[in-house]
Amino acid sequence: MADHLPSPKIPGDGGHKVQRTAGHYIVLAGMVTAWALLIWSYLVPTVTFQRFLKSPETFSIWRGVESFWNAGNPILATIVFVFSMVFPVAKLLALCALWFQFQHSKKREAAFVWLEFLGKWSMLDVLIIALFVGAIRMGPVIGGQTISLVEGRSEVGIELYGAAIVLSMLCTMGLARLEPNRHEPGPTSQRPLDRIVALAFAVMLILTLTTPVFWVSGKVPYIGTIESEFRLLTTTVKMASWNQWSMASALWIWVIGSPILRAILGLWVRFRPAGPKVMRLTMGLDEWAMLDVFALGTAMVQVKLGDLAECHLLSGFWMCLVAGILGILDSILLRTRRSSA
């Protein structure tokens, strides 16, 4: 009988009190761990650059912000500062507030939607470093070694930072799914526009993965001019061969694997009936598919590489940018045009 009693209400708002479960305390432990990893990542190096015949330079997240600022790019410095330092802290503070707030309300539901939608942008710094590592180490192989202008190597700081962001994303998903009276997603609208957007997203994704993203050219002392292209599929494989597993995995998971799965499921729910589990998985992948974040990171890397070498954005970048925009549009249509049937 007690199981069927209504949840107690808190006076003043008319909402239902959120009951604590074991799941809530697992999320709390994850949040504490995410705080520890995030703070630790701010205190240690994230990447090391080794210029040809010069001493290595090591950067932390904060020093990366300073490098953009000192290079005369205050807008890029602000973007990195906001997405890498302000967003992660603000998100964890918001999660803490939601965990300790017992009141269930529409504002609380909206907060989870925004946290899930915006949380992936904190991964910008990880993708920037992955791009640097993949782009600037490419060049001719002489004596068994790859010769390039600068060799990039990720450090423990960026791995700690990435782990903190992923853990905060998982905590957001977990806490949202523990909400009482949580609405299950209904069937999608199958209007022509929705299908066209889903198809266009899938096509642009395929083009992004099969065309070069950008091109780098520069002179290496005693070697001559070297040129290289950054292609998502082939470059990530090369990064793994350089033992840059964490950065290669970041690209494979968030820029290749998740968008592919999201495109497949997006087409599925547009062209055939899909149950709540498939709908929930499709919408959940929007937080993990990061083509839009990757496009912004590529533009920022192109600006920074311009200080070291000649760098040009190629067709793959524009395909990625369009795919990212279409992905956002498809996500909005998926949430706002679900039929009431």
N, C-alpha and C positions, 0 to 999 in steps of 0.2 A: 504493500500500500504506500509506503514512504517513497517508493521510486516514482510514483505518479503525482506526488505533491508538486505544486508550482514552485519555481525558484523564488527565493526571497528577493524583495525589491528594496532599493535604497531610496529613501525619501528625497524628493526634490526633482527627480528626472524621469521617473516612471520606467526606467530600464530594468533589466534583470541583472542580478549579481552574478559575476563570473565565479564559478566554483573551482577551487584549486584541485588539481589532479596530479598524479605522478608525472604526467607529461609536462605540466607547467614547471615543475622543478627540474626536469631534464633541460627544458628551454633556458631556465635561469642559469644552470651550470654552463650551458653553451654560451650564454651572454657574458658571464664572468670570464670564461676562457677567451672569448673574442676581444674583450677589453684588454686582457693581459697581452695577447698576441699583437694587437694594434699598437699599444704603447711601446712594446718591445721593438716593433718594426720601425718606429720613428727614431729609435736611438742607435740603430746599427746601419751599416752600408747596404744599399740596394743594388748597385751596379758599379762595375769597374771598367774603365775605358783604357786600352793600351794603344797609344798612337805608335805608328811605325818609327822605330829607333828613338822613342822617347819614353820617359817614365810614366807609369800607370797613374790614372786619376780615379779616385773612388768617390762616389756620390751617395748621399742619403736622400730621402724624399724631400727634406727641406732644402738641401743643397741643390737638388734638381730644380726646385722653384726659383732659387737664387740665380741659377745659371740662365734660365729663360729671361729673368728680369735684367741681369747684367748684360745680356746679349741684345738688349733693346726690344724685347718682346713682352711688355707688361701684360698684354691681354692673355697670351699663352701662360705666363706665370700665374695669373689670377685663376685661369681655368684649372691648371694642375693643383693649385692651392685649395680651391673650392672642392674639387672632386676627390682629391687624395687626403685632405686633412679636415675640411669642414664637414663634408657629407658623411664620412664614416663615423665621426664623433656624434654628429647630430642624429644619425640613424640609431646608434646604440642608445643615446639618451632617450629618444622617442620610444624605443623598444622597452627600456626600463620603465618609462612612465606608463606604457600600456600594460606591462606585466603587473605593476603595483596598483593600477587602477582597477577596481573591482566592477565598475559600472559598464554594462554593455549598452551601446547606443549606436545610432547611425553614424555619428561623428567618429566613433571608434572603428567602424567598418571602413569608412572612407580613409582613415589613417593607414590601415593595412594595405588598401589598394595603392595608395601613393608610395608607401615604403617599398612595396614589391615592384612597382613600376620604375621608380627612380634609383633603387638600390644598386642596379648593375653599373651605373655610371661611376661608382667608386673603383671599378676595375680598370679605369682609364690608364692609370700609372703602370699597371702590370702589362697591359697591351703595348704601351709606348716602349717599355724596356724590351719586350719581346720583339718588337719591330726593329729597335736599334741592334739587338743581338743578331737578328736574322739578316739585316740589311748590310751592315758595315763589315761583316766578316767574309762576305762573298767576294771572290776574286780568283785569279789564276793560282793553280797549285804548282809550287816549285819545291823540289826536294822533299816532297811528302807533306808540305805545309801550305795552308791557304794564305796568300799574301793579300793584304787589304790596307786601306788607309788607317783604319782604327779597328781594333778587336774589342767587342763588347762581351762582358761576362756577368751574368746575374749573380748577386750575392744573397746571403741568407735573409737580409731585410725584406726583399721583395717577396720571398716565399712566405715569410711570416705575415706580411701585409696581405697577400692573396688569401692565405688561410683564414685570417681574421675577417676579411670581406665575405668569403664563402660561408663561414660559420654564421655570420650575422644574417646572411640571406636565408640560410637554413632555419635559423631561429625565427625569422619573420614568417616564413612559411609554416613552421610548426605552431607558433602561437596563433596564427590566423586560423589554422585548422582545428584548434581547440576551442574556438568560439562557440558559444551556445546559439541555437537557432540559426546556424549558418546555412545560407541558401545554396542549394545545388544548382549548377548551371543548367539551363534548359537547352532545347535544340536550337540550332542556328538558323538564321535566315538564309535562304538559298537564292537570293536575288542575283541578277546578272552582274551588278557592280561588285558584289562580294566575291563572286567566282572569278571575275576578271582580275581583281586585285590579288587574290591568292595565286592565280596562275602567273601573273606578272612577277610576283615576288619569287616564285620558284624558278622562273626563267632567268631573272637577274642574278639569283644566287648561283646558278650553274655557270653563268658567264663570269661572275666574280671569281669562282674557284678555278677557272680554266684560262684566265688571261692575266698578264703581268700587271702588278699593282703600281710599282714605280721602278725607276731606273736611276742608277748611281754611276757616276764616272769621275775619276780623279787621277792625279799623278802620284806615284809612289817613287821616292828617291831610289836611284840605281835600277829600278824595274821598268818604269815607264807608265803609260796610261792603262788603267784597268777599268773595266765596266762590269756591271752586274745588274740583274733584274731580281725583284722580289716577287715571287709567286707563292701563293698561300700553300698549296699542296706540296710542291717540291721543296720549298724553303723550310717548312716545318720538319720534313724528313731529314734534311741536312742538319738542322739544329739539334735533333736527337742524336745524330752521329757525332756532334761536337760535345756530347754529354750535357747539353742544355735541356735536360728533360723537363724541368718545371716550366720553362718558357714555351717549349714545343707543345707541352700538354695544355697550356693555357690557350694557345691558338687552336689546337685540335678540338678542345671541349667547347669553347665559347664562340669561336668564329667559324668553325667548320661543322662539327658534329651536331651541336644544339640547333643551329639554323637549318641544317638539312632535315633533322627530325621534325622541327617546327613547320617547315614547308610541307612535308609529307602529311602530317596530321592536319595542317590547315586545309589542304586539298581534300582530305578525307571527309572532314566535317562539312565542307561546302558541297560535296557531290554525292554524299550518301548519309543516311541517318547515323547519328553517333550518340552514345549514351553519356551519362554524366561523368563517368570516369575518364573517357576519352576527351570530353570537353575540358575537364579540370586539368588534365595533363597538357592539352594544347595551350591553354591560357597560362599554365605554370611555366611553360618553356619560354614565354615572352621575357621572363626575368633572366634567363640563361643564354638566350640567343643575342649576341652582342655585335652584330654587323654595324649598327649605328655608332657604337662606342669605338669600334675598330676604325671606322672611316674618320672620325674626329682625331683619333690617335695618329693615323697615317698622315693627315694634313699637318699635324704638329711636328711629327718626325721629319717630314719633308722640309719644313722651315728650318729646323735645327741642323739637319744635314747640309743645308745650303751654306752653312758656315765652314764646312769641311770639304765639300766637293760639289760638283754639279749634280743636281737631283731634279728629276722631272716625274710628275704624276702621270701614269699611263691609264689606259682604258679600264683596267681592273679596278682602279680607285673609284672612277665615276660609276661603274657598275655596282660597286659596293655601296656607294653613297645612295644611289637610287634604290638598291635592295633594302638598305636600312630604313629609308623613308617609307617604302612600300610595306615593310614589316611593321612599322609603327601604325600605319593606316589600317593594315589588316587586323592588328590587335584591337584597335579602336572599334572597327566594324564588328569584330567578333563579340565584343562586350556590349555594344549599344544596339545591335540589330538582332539579338536573339529573339526568336519568335516567342509569343506567349503561349503557343500550343504545347 
